[in-house]
């Protein structure tokens, strides 16, 4: 065993020992408030969304907010129905029309809305709602209403298709966004704004191209396995980030090679304030005991908790595989929790029921 690998394994085992007394945390799946799902991207941009289907037509409605203190809440509507070039899109809350927007006007404003880095829209035709006061007015109506009905014209038809979206749970979802982004009690809160000035939410910075990596980080990335063997256009869509740390240091979460059908491998690289960089190994459990590894699959950074999530899928459905959670402790990533499911039976994924491989329930205290 080389000195470098021995050091990595030793450090990883120490990190595992520190985590041995940690309790399993909730959050293997994103929170759900009635029909409203909430989550955050690795950058710290957060959203609350509801997916509703009316026969063959579906609508995905999202309230999205970036991490910057001055970032406004954005509202995005995506649908699989083809909208014509003319006509009107109408929003009703509990039978009262809140807004009617000409399709032409809606198309024109899209270039003026900046999509938060890390935002990945669903397929279909999507539109950002006009920003500013009109968004605030609609959000206020949505929080107090019971049902939003979206009336849409259809391409090649004189008929209008209507999709009703239940609003129960939305206010709780928006409150979750405010709390997650440290906006509760500030003037920028969506729910019950306060008097405190807005602050930046916990965040990481997107890396869209390998050329954005510092020289020392890039050298490690190129020397590691086949990390640099990846198409730049693919790299741009894999949510690589730089996590600002104390004293000018940074943690880089970057893809390592081209993704497979279900999984994308990543590596973590630490760069100190002096620019010196080193790869960060992580602990995980094997059948024979703890091991150190350098690959993190389908990596997702959680800025508010300074945690890193890995979700290795054993199938395209994702009902089997391996799930890990590590926390940054200032020098490395400490294993907090690991769970797995070996049976691939094409059932709906439910990570909350996966068996813990760390911490072990019968482990000595």
Secondary structure, DSSP 8 states (H G I E B T S, - for coil): --HHHHHHHHHHHHHHHHHTT----S-SS--EETTEEEEE-TTS-EEEEEEEEETTEEEEEEEEE-SSTT---EEEEEESS---SSSEEEEEETTEEEEEEEHHHHHHHGGGS---TT----SSEEEE---THHHHHHHHHHHH-SEEEEEEE-TT-S-EEEEEEE-TTHHHHHHHHHHHTT-TTBTT-SSS--SB-----S--EEE-SGGGS-HHHHHHHHHSTTTT-S-HHHHTTS-EEEEE-GGG-EEEEEE-S---SS--EEEEEEE-TTS-EEEE-EEEEETTEEEEES-EET-EEETTTTEEEEEEESSSS-SSEEEEEEEE-SSSEEEEEEEEE----S----GGGSEEEES-TT---
